[in-house]
Amino acid sequence: MADSPSKESLKRDNYFTLKRDEIMAMDEYLLSPISEIDLRKMNEGGIASIENMTGPIGMAAGGSLGDSAMEMDSLVKKLELQQILSLDMIDEMEKMNPSQINDLYNKYIRK
């Protein structure tokens, strides 16, 4: 059964929009399961361009790479602190901002 013209038209648009033309011929793309997957994702609202998928992780949500690095630093410090703190302190730590976590880390681990 052939694709309806609107479905094929959408696949052709995706071919260029998603930069599939850089990795395969259009005929190959139109007949491949990739074109069907792209359509399904587009209908679900979960498709992104190749630029978004290959961009820096920290900028995916509009933040800066520095924000992501600070967040990762805080998470690593929390993990280390969870190994030595009491359960009450661990609960309190979840309410702390990155600066407070850094102070706690310096107090107990860096001494």
Secondary structure, 3 states (H helix, E strand, C coil): CCCCHHHHHHHHHHHHHCCHHHCCCHHHHHHCHHHHHHHHHHHHCCCCCHHHHHCCHHHCCCCCHHHHHHHHHHHHHHHHHHCCCCHHHHHHHCCCCHHHHHHHHHHHHHC
